[in-house]
């Protein structure tokens, strides 16, 4: 069958592929600690009870028809209030676009700004920017980051690549690392963008920032920072991505939002209107009511963040113990999101069966088989397969799962030669 060039060259999600293989093994009886998908097991991390009640009530009220293309008014009003109260950001309801989670909003940002061949700059590792570049026929520039800066991009690393670029895609807290920008780091990047835009002709496209802050309410002792709060003159050039999927453990509720310059938001609305990527109306009604009550949200966040932090700390401390025992592993201190960055430096080693672990994917599947533990290599986030770093997502595992997993990892690594 003949298909389009796009379809023929499309690479599916490596994360979903690994997750599907793990789930298939679990269906066959394997007991595996699945730290792959950035999702939540609702039996461990349920959505807020009050939000669930509001959703059910909205269906009882027959809120089941099409919502407005940009989201119901009550939800956009709530979002505007939240932006002001939590981030000191001043936006109007016409600057806000609601959709079925953050993915269609990120894609709409690309489609609204990018022409084929336009340059998009993003850090590696980062989530899905390589795929969005492919989908939009952009020229993607992956800027490799380093452990020294917690895998967050620096102004010095980005500077050589911004000339002529249309979009700089940033995320903090970062998926996959769970690390965050400091104020100083982000200010330097913002100043670079301002400098680049001031150098452009009036008929040139400006350099925009896509700022994904979907994890901004899931931080641990660190202050979340954002471009427009630090440099208000960037307001016409920043498109934010946000929503409830992560901060309320509500990935399946599918309510996300973008906000930014009204003209760009309107173009994104038109694009998504053709696709029909709306958040369900009942869920929008429920979120508008629930998220408006900041005290209620904070009570949930306090408990939820404590639970997530316990799992992240258990995993981090477990890997630090392995490191002290002489294993070639490491971990980065968790700062935000549901992710821990792990180093498992076993590429080139030989398994008991005599197989050489040639790359990070081999290491991962060795751990799945021998330690019943599934991670995601950084190669799924734009890095080379020779990189020995991995993402661990704690949303699908209990604290007890993580405790029981650590001895299995130690035993599996001990078998390598």
Buried (B, 14 or more C-beta within 10 A) or exposed (E): EEEEEEEEEEEEBBBEBBBBBBBEBBEEEEEBBBBBBBBBBEEBBBBBEBBBEBBEBBBEEEBEEEBBBBBBEBBBBBBBEBBEEBBEBEBEBBBBBBBBBBBBBBBBBBBBBBEEEBBBBBBBBBBBBBBBBBBBBBBBBBBBBEEEBBBBBBBEBBBEBBEEBBBBBBBBBBBBBBBBBBEEBBBBBBBBBBEBBEEEEEEEBBBBBBBBBBBBBBBBEBEBBBBBBBBEEBBBBBBBBBBBBBBBBBBEBBBBBBBBBBEBBBBBBEBBEEEEBBBBBBBBBBBBBBBBEEEBBEEBBEEBBEBBBEBBBBBBEBBBEBBEEEBBBBBBBBBBBBBBBBBBBBBBBEBEEEEEBEBBBBBBBBBBBBBBBBBBBBBBBBBEBEBBBBBBBBBBBBBEBBBBBBEBBBEBBEBBE
